[in-house]
Amino acid sequence: MILQASWVEKVNGKSNVVPLAVGYLVFSTGIFYLTFFTRFALPAEYLSGTDLALRDATRIGNVLLYLWAVFSLRGQLVKAVGRSLHGGMTLFFGVLYFQYHLRKYGAR
């Protein structure tokens, strides 16, 4: 997603997609380590409901950040490529769907 966002920024000029993509990558990595630490490093008796709720809340935040980043990238790609992109395909396939359209754009 970061490479696609940087390409869009190069084509369209200044956009907010690159910081969103980097933020998503950093947040996802942090959640991975948080999940690993709370699941495997700590014994189950040390985990409280608050810890598990915090872990779930960060996962929901991560999904929301991903959706924000991918739909912002979609909007910028529509401007750059000049094609309309389907919202459902963006939701379910995200960057793979974008890459498909970018390959078709490059073949022209």
C-alpha positions in Angstrom: 0.0 0.0 0.0 2.9 2.4 0.7 4.3 2.0 -2.8 0.9 2.6 -4.4 0.4 5.6 -2.1 3.8 7.0 -3.0 3.1 6.6 -6.8 -0.2 8.4 -6.4 1.5 11.2 -4.5 4.1 11.4 -7.3 1.3 11.7 -9.9 -1.3 13.8 -8.1 1.0 15.9 -5.9 0.5 16.3 -2.2 -1.9 13.9 -0.6 -2.6 12.4 2.8 -2.4 8.7 1.7 1.3 8.1 2.4 1.1 9.1 6.1 -2.1 6.9 6.4 -0.4 3.9 4.8 2.7 4.3 7.0 0.5 4.8 10.1 -1.4 1.6 9.2 1.9 -0.3 8.8 3.2 0.9 12.2 -0.1 0.4 14.0 -0.4 -3.2 12.5 3.1 -4.1 13.6 2.4 -2.8 17.1 -0.8 -4.8 17.4 1.0 -7.9 16.2 3.5 -7.5 19.0 0.8 -6.6 21.6 -1.2 -9.7 20.6 1.9 -11.9 20.7 2.9 -10.5 24.1 -0.6 -10.9 25.7 -1.2 -14.3 24.2 2.1 -16.1 24.6 4.3 -14.2 26.9 1.9 -13.6 29.8 0.2 -16.4 31.6 -3.6 -16.5 31.3 -4.1 -15.6 35.0 -2.4 -12.2 34.5 -4.8 -11.2 31.8 -7.8 -9.2 32.9 -10.9 -8.3 31.0 -9.5 -4.8 30.5 -6.4 -6.2 28.8 -8.5 -8.2 26.4 -10.8 -5.3 25.7 -7.9 -3.0 25.0 -6.5 -5.6 22.6 -9.9 -5.8 20.8 -10.2 -2.1 20.7 -6.8 -1.7 19.1 -7.8 -4.3 16.5 -11.0 -2.3 15.7 -8.9 0.8 15.4 -6.6 -0.9 13.1 -9.4 -2.0 10.8 -10.8 1.6 10.8 -7.4 2.9 9.9 -7.0 0.4 7.1 -10.5 1.4 5.7 -9.6 5.1 5.9 -6.3 4.5 4.1 -7.6 2.2 1.4 -10.6 4.5 0.6 -8.4 7.6 0.6 -6.0 5.7 -1.8 -9.0 4.8 -3.9 -10.1 8.4 -4.2 -6.6 9.5 -5.2 -6.3 6.6 -7.8 -9.5 7.7 -9.4 -8.0 11.1 -9.9 -4.7 9.7 -11.2 -5.9 6.9 -13.4 -9.2 8.4 -14.5 -11.2 5.2 -14.0 -14.0 4.6 -11.6 -13.2 2.0 -9.0 -15.9 -0.1 -7.3 -16.4 0.4 -3.6 -17.2 -3.2 -2.8 -14.1 -4.5 -4.6 -12.1 -1.8 -2.7 -13.5 -3.0 0.6 -12.8 -6.7 0.1 -9.7 -6.7 -2.1 -8.1 -3.3 -1.5 -4.5 -3.0 -2.8 -4.8 -6.2 -4.9 -7.7 -4.6 -6.8 -5.8 -1.4 -7.2 -2.8 -3.2 -8.5 -5.0 -4.9 -11.1 -6.1 -1.5 -12.4 -2.6 -0.1 -12.3 -1.4 -2.9 -14.4 -4.1 -2.3 -16.9 -3.3 1.4 -16.8 0.4 0.7 -17.5 -0.5 -1.6 -20.4 -2.1 1.3 -22.3 
